[in-house]
Amino acid sequence: MNLPLARRDNLIVKMLGNETLIYDRVSKRAHNLNPTTALIWRNCDGRTSVATIAADLARHMDAPVNEELVEYALGELQSAGLLADSHVYQEPHMTRRQLVTKLGIAMVAAPLILSIKAPKALAQASRIVIVNNYVTNNTTTTTPPSTTGTTTGTTTGTTGTTTGTTGTTTGTTTMDGGGTDAPV
Amino acid sequence: MDVFVEAMRGVWRPPDDNSDAPAQPNRLSVDRACEAGLAGLLWRRERCFDAANREALGDAYRIQLLEAGLHEANLEHLSIELHRQNIDAIVCKGWAVARLYSCPGMRPYGDIDLSIRPEQFPAAENLVQSLAGRAGPIDLHRGVADLADRPSDEVWRRSRVVPFANTSVRILGGEDQLRQLCLHFWRHLGCRPLWLVDVAVVVESLPGDFDWDYALRGAPSARDRVLCVIGLAQRLLGARNPFPDMARRADRLPHWLIPTVLWRWHRGMAAAPIWSLRSFRELADSIRFGVFNPLRAIQRSTWNPHRSLAAIQTSQVGIRAVEVAVRAWRALRKLGPQNARAYDIHEPRRF
């Protein structure tokens, strides 16, 4: 039985409202997990099966959850380098929109990992490297380029509460409270 | 109202305090806000009514929040190593000030500024070298920057040890912290708006037993500069000084100070080449506030800031001429800056 295990080492994890922000000190990439993906990631403790994770997610979403959704998220988490177990999860072979259509869930509930877009002036000064074009959205999934030093420029993506589009981000981010340290 | 002043008034206060909130949408560009260190502050206080800017500033805040976490992890690692080697260091600016803000990540972090007792400096230097950048960029100061007129024993005696993560960190006493922030702002000619916000945050958090005599003790020129920067924070940013007498005393500003600082903020961190200036007014301001910057003149002298601007700037003519000549000579000899190291060592300035 596959028991997914999340990486905990060399990660900076911060909560901002219902977003989970993660900075990977090894790959120097910053990720933004929507609530669905964050919940799945936190349940990856090496002792919980995919079925149990799906059941827990169903309780939180108050709706039935297919294990395929969890597998999809695990594929994204592994691509982002946030899993530590040796099981190889299939890279997402469908877009979020296709997943939503197939499973009949709300777009907002579909797993999503974003790279955090930084304004140019901040990207040039920041020590956090923003990876260009590493984003999972409705139409494209690209593999991250190798990063050397600091990259400038911006990535595209969407927030978890909006319908996905390529190009500029849409929707709003609500603030429910200050950023807090997330239990890892 | 100036666009910076409009954006920055009371911006450090908790989100439920909207007493200084601007009545109209923020006009500061995203790039300028990031350069000034204000992006996170503006987004947290919802002072960005334009949807496109709000999204960009929100992501800037997310980056700052993660950088804060990274900085804190580095500081924890460094503190543990310093304790292990019995090196008594004071953390200045950065985290020591950011902890006073109402929300984490509001204030962007840069380097870790460490002040080291002179006798322990070689050991600290060896430690930082052995870390090889694993604790992030570190600025080592022999003694305490901008407080060279203070006996170091007094500074260390007044410093405070505060708990931090799984260790503890030593920070400056309140009086020394305020003085250092003010003098640091002036020494850098007020170039970064965020540093004035730091002063405002500290001023509003002053305890009832704050020792103003000690805070202002020392060279009269330094005292005047400290008061001027506090007055700037009060006048420009609406900082509420809990000591009415000192607030009145600090409110007496030289007439040239606010225009000089605002000019610097609008110019930004990078100097525009002189041929890009588009009007005689811009050229005149560039000469008046840039080439013959009165803050620089006061910094280099022991003059009272309330002297006439003409006298201050006249004194600059000869000094600037010599500086230009030296730079031209160095350029001809192709003398360039040293390669950046993982850390920098700064000698304290002496008044």
Interface residues (C-beta under 8 A of the other chain):
Chain A: I12 V13 K14 L16 E19 L21 I22 Y23 R25 A30 N32 I116 K117 A118 P119 K120 A121 L122 A125 S126 R127 I128 I130 T168 T169 T172 T173 M175 G178 G179 T180 D181
Chain B: P15 V30 D31 R32 C34 E35 A39 R44 E46 A51 A52 R54 E55 A56 L57 G58 D59 A60 Y61 R62 I63 Q64 L65 L66 E67 A68 G69 L70 A73 S102 C103 P104 G105 G136 P137
